């Protein structure tokens, strides 16, 4: 029976610990503990927790009283850790043109464009340039034909006049 006593004590301890955790959650003591634990951490760690909780960057900057470049740097690190490296790279490429990028994204969503449609739209400028060149070529050709027609009409008028006189 001596060998079983530690196992029984361990089971009782685990049971009492579970009851304690449940009571802490019900009374809110557990949340206070977590809050104190988080407040003792660095701004960097607290920012990560806030990002994880889905809080906006502005809220993180205000609550932690840190400047926006610092918040953005922390957020980039957070995204890298959660495997969003490509998003960080795109953001760094776009930086100054972010409003335009977001406007394009919003328009794509509004129009419900599929990937193939987007690819086709991106090809459109080249296609339009080709069409523009064709139109200019046809216009030149039409202008030449128009000039020839006028010249021939003049010649015809002159020949008619000669025939009548």
CORKA-V94926 format. One record per backbone hydrogen bond with DSSP energy under -1.0 kcal/mol. CO is the residue of the C=O (numbers start at 0). NH is the residue of the N-H. If there is no record, write none. Layout:
co | nh
CO | NH
CO | NH
This chain:
co | nh
3 | 7
4 | 8
5 | 9
6 | 10
7 | 11
8 | 12
9 | 13
10 | 14
11 | 15
12 | 16
13 | 17
14 | 18
15 | 19
16 | 20
17 | 21
18 | 22
19 | 23
20 | 24
21 | 25
22 | 26
23 | 27
23 | 29
27 | 31
28 | 32
29 | 33
30 | 34
31 | 35
32 | 36
33 | 37
34 | 38
35 | 39
37 | 40
41 | 45
42 | 46
43 | 47
44 | 48
45 | 49
46 | 50
47 | 51
48 | 52
49 | 54
50 | 53
55 | 59
56 | 60
57 | 61
58 | 62
59 | 63
60 | 65
66 | 70
67 | 71
68 | 72
69 | 73
70 | 74
71 | 75
72 | 76
73 | 77
74 | 78
75 | 79
76 | 80
77 | 81
78 | 83
79 | 82
83 | 87
84 | 88
85 | 89
86 | 90
87 | 91
88 | 92
89 | 93
90 | 94
93 | 96
94 | 97
96 | 100
97 | 101
98 | 102
99 | 103
100 | 104
101 | 105
102 | 106
103 | 107
104 | 108
105 | 109
106 | 110
107 | 112
113 | 117
114 | 118
115 | 119
116 | 120
117 | 121
118 | 122
119 | 123
122 | 126
123 | 127
124 | 128
125 | 129
126 | 130
127 | 131
128 | 132
129 | 133
130 | 134
131 | 135
132 | 136
133 | 137
134 | 138
135 | 139
136 | 140
137 | 141
138 | 142
139 | 143
140 | 144
141 | 145
142 | 146
143 | 147
144 | 148
145 | 149
146 | 150
147 | 151
148 | 152
149 | 153
150 | 154
151 | 155
152 | 156
153 | 157
154 | 158
155 | 159
156 | 160
157 | 161
158 | 162
159 | 163
160 | 164
